[in-house]
Structure formats: structure tokens, C-alpha cells
Amino acid sequence: MEESVYVDGTWHVCTGWIGSGSVIPSGTANSTSFTITENTVITWIWDGIIRWSLEIESEFDDPVPSSGIHWYEDGTYITVFVTSPDDTMICIGFEGSGSAPAFGYGTTLAFTITYHSSVHWLWEHEATTVSLTVSSPHGTPNPPVGTTYFAIGTPISASVDDTVDAGNTRYICTGWEGTGSIPSTGTDNMMLFVIDENSTIDWQFQTQH
């Protein structure tokens, strides 16, 4: 029996069966095995809850959720992650579809699933990767605060909010300080660069007067 069937906009998921005769009287899977020795009846049970698939792909590590297809009720908040490094391989981010972002950095992703989705974790050998460490007292930088790894020669667009309101105080981004592939100073809230060595970005803010 199929695990799920799409009918009139809803994924119906098999939740088991009830039976009589040679089959076990009930079960919670979409399959069962038995030897038939008498007249037997199996009634498959379905629900009408909207569920979406999430396909996880990863050539390394044991991702959470695991590689393969998983089903979630509509509107479920999901956190997926990998552990990096895995031996000599470094996770450099992911590609996604559906409710997941199309691309992202880091080893953790959280989103609300409202459509069929996928997450493909991307890996690079540690000998061909470099790190970017980002710090910022305010805002939501991209790449995010912390250390993210990239393949050598990756073009990166880095940015942070130009203004951040916290209570009654407004903070203004005045630029950055950098090392490695990053210019040592800048006065904007964004930059484009190619990373070819371990680098850092420290976003700078001041209080608006």
C-alpha cells in the first residue's frame, strides 16, 4: 500500500489497518505480511491531514533529519543540521527548494514547511576551504555571525542592516574592519569580495544622536 496519496489538494497518509481472519487485527504501518489460511479482510486507514515532504541529501556526516524523505504536517517548524567537519570534509552550506531557502551558509537551517521541500548539504575538502568569521553587535549579518567555511575562490556578497532599532535606541552601521581577503576598513554596510584565505569581518555600529 502506498504511504501517501494526493487527492483534491490534500496528502492522505496511511496510518495503518484493521483486519480479520489471518491478518493481525490492527497495525500502524502501510504494509503487513501474513499467511492466509481463512477468509480475510484488511481495511486500510487514512487521514486527511495536509503533509509535505522534506528530502534531505548529504554525501557526508549523519544529518538531522537523516538523508531521505520525511513527512511533516503543514506549518511544522523544522530545524535541520549537520556536524562539520566530518573527517576531512567541511560543510560549506546548502541548496534548498520549496519552503527552504534556495541557498544558505552554515550548518543549521530552520524554517516552517508549507510545501514540498528539499535540503542538499554541500561539502568541500578541508584542504580547499577557507574560513570567514563574522562579528556584529547589532543586526542580522549575511553571512551570519560566527565562522562559516567556503571553497577557495568563492565570490561573496556580505551585508548587514544599515539601521537597527533596539527599544528607544537606533544604531547606524558605520562600516567594517576586516582581515584576510577583506579590505582592512570600509564605510558601507555591504561589500563584494572573493575569499581566498581565512578572513574576518567586524561590522561597526554607532548610536544615532
C-alpha positions in Angstrom: 0.0 0.0 0.0 1.3 3.5 -0.9 2.3 5.5 2.2 0.6 8.7 0.9 -1.8 9.7 -1.9 -2.5 13.2 -3.1 -6.3 13.8 -3.6 -8.0 17.2 -4.2 -5.2 19.3 -2.7 -4.6 17.1 0.4 -2.0 14.5 1.1 -3.7 11.5 2.7 -1.3 9.4 4.7 -1.8 5.7 5.5 -1.9 5.3 9.3 -2.3 1.5 9.4 -5.1 -1.0 9.1 -7.7 -3.1 10.9 -8.3 -6.7 9.8 -9.9 -10.0 10.5 -9.1 -13.6 9.6 -5.5 -14.5 9.0 -4.2 -10.9 9.3 -3.2 -9.3 12.6 -6.3 -7.4 13.9 -4.6 -4.0 13.6 -1.4 -2.2 12.8 0.2 1.2 12.3 2.3 0.6 9.1 1.4 0.8 5.4 2.4 -2.8 4.9 2.0 -6.2 6.6 2.9 -9.8 5.9 0.8 -12.9 6.8 0.0 -16.4 5.6 -3.7 -16.6 4.6 -5.5 -19.7 5.9 -9.1 -18.4 6.0 -11.3 -15.7 4.6 -9.5 -12.4 5.5 -10.4 -8.7 5.4 -8.0 -5.8 5.5 -9.2 -2.2 5.8 -6.6 0.4 5.3 -6.9 3.6 7.4 -6.1 7.0 6.0 -6.1 10.5 7.5 -6.7 13.8 5.6 -4.1 15.9 7.3 -2.1 18.1 4.9 1.5 16.9 5.0 4.6 18.0 3.0 7.7 16.0 2.1 11.2 17.1 3.0 14.0 15.4 1.1 17.5 15.6 2.8 20.6 14.9 0.8 24.1 14.8 2.2 27.2 12.9 1.0 28.8 13.1 4.4 28.0 13.1 8.1 24.7 11.9 9.6 22.4 14.8 9.0 19.4 15.5 11.2 16.8 14.7 9.8 18.6 11.8 8.1 19.2 11.5 4.4 16.0 10.5 2.6 12.3 11.7 2.5 10.4 12.8 5.6 6.8 13.9 6.0 5.6 16.8 8.2 2.2 18.3 8.9 1.6 21.7 7.2 3.0 24.6 9.2 5.6 22.5 11.2 8.7 24.4 12.2 11.7 22.3 11.3 15.4 22.6 12.3 17.9 20.6 10.1 21.6 20.4 10.7 24.9 18.6 10.0 28.0 18.2 12.1 31.1 19.8 10.5 33.8 18.9 9.9 33.2 15.3 9.0 36.7 13.7 8.9 38.4 15.9 6.3 35.2 17.3 4.7 33.8 20.7 5.6 30.2 21.8 5.2 30.0 25.0 3.2 26.3 25.5 3.3 23.2 24.1 1.5 20.9 24.4 -1.5 17.2 24.2 -0.9 13.8 24.2 -2.6 10.2 24.6 -1.6 9.9 26.2 1.8 13.6 26.0 2.4 15.8 29.0 1.1 17.3 28.4 -2.3 20.9 28.8 -0.8 22.4 29.4 2.5 25.6 29.3 4.6 26.4 27.4 7.8 25.4 24.0 9.1 22.0 24.7 10.6 18.7 25.7 8.9 15.3 26.3 10.4 12.1 27.0 8.5 8.3 26.5 8.5 7.3 23.9 5.9 4.3 24.8 3.8 5.2 23.0 0.6 7.2 20.0 -0.7 10.9 20.9 0.1 14.4 19.7 -0.1 17.8 20.5 1.6 21.0 19.4 -0.1 24.1 19.9 2.2 27.2 21.0 0.3 30.7 19.7 1.3 34.3 20.7 0.3 37.6 19.1 1.3 39.2 20.9 4.1 42.4 21.5 2.1 40.4 23.6 -0.4 38.4 25.6 2.1 38.9 28.8 4.0 37.0 30.4 6.9 35.1 33.6 7.3 34.5 34.8 10.9 31.8 37.5 11.2 31.1 39.6 14.3 28.5 42.3 14.7 27.0 43.9 17.9 23.7 44.6 16.0 21.6 43.5 13.1 21.5 40.2 11.1 24.6 39.9 9.0 24.9 37.7 5.9 27.0 35.6 6.1 25.8 35.1 9.7 27.7 35.8 13.0 30.2 33.1 13.7 32.5 31.1 11.4 31.5 29.9 8.0 33.5 27.9 5.5 33.8 28.5 1.8 35.6 26.9 -1.2 38.7 28.9 -2.0 37.9 31.5 -4.7 34.2 31.8 -3.8 32.7 35.2 -4.6 30.8 36.5 -1.5 28.3 39.3 -1.1 28.4 40.3 2.6 26.0 42.7 4.2 24.3 43.8 7.5 21.3 46.0 8.3 22.2 49.7 7.8 20.0 50.7 10.8 18.9 48.7 13.8 16.3 49.8 16.4 16.6 48.4 19.9 14.0 49.9 22.2 14.3 53.6 22.1 17.8 53.5 20.6 18.8 53.4 16.9 22.1 52.1 15.8 23.7 53.0 12.5 26.2 50.8 10.6 29.3 52.8 10.0 31.2 50.2 8.1 33.6 47.3 9.0 37.1 46.3 10.0 38.5 43.2 8.1 41.4 40.9 7.7 42.5 38.3 5.1 40.6 38.8 1.9 38.5 41.6 3.4 39.8 45.2 3.0 41.0 46.4 6.4 38.3 49.1 6.7 35.2 50.3 4.9 32.3 52.7 5.4 29.4 50.8 3.9 27.0 48.1 5.2 27.8 45.8 2.3 30.7 44.5 0.2 31.7 42.2 -2.6 34.9 40.1 -2.5 36.5 36.8 -3.4 37.6 34.8 -0.4 41.0 33.1 -0.9 42.3 33.0 2.7 41.0 32.8 6.2 39.2 36.2 6.8 37.2 38.2 9.4 34.6 40.9 9.2 33.8 43.0 12.2 30.7 45.2 11.5 30.9 48.6 13.2 27.9 50.5 14.6 27.3 53.7 16.5 24.3 55.2 18.3 22.3 57.7 16.3 22.2 61.1 18.1 
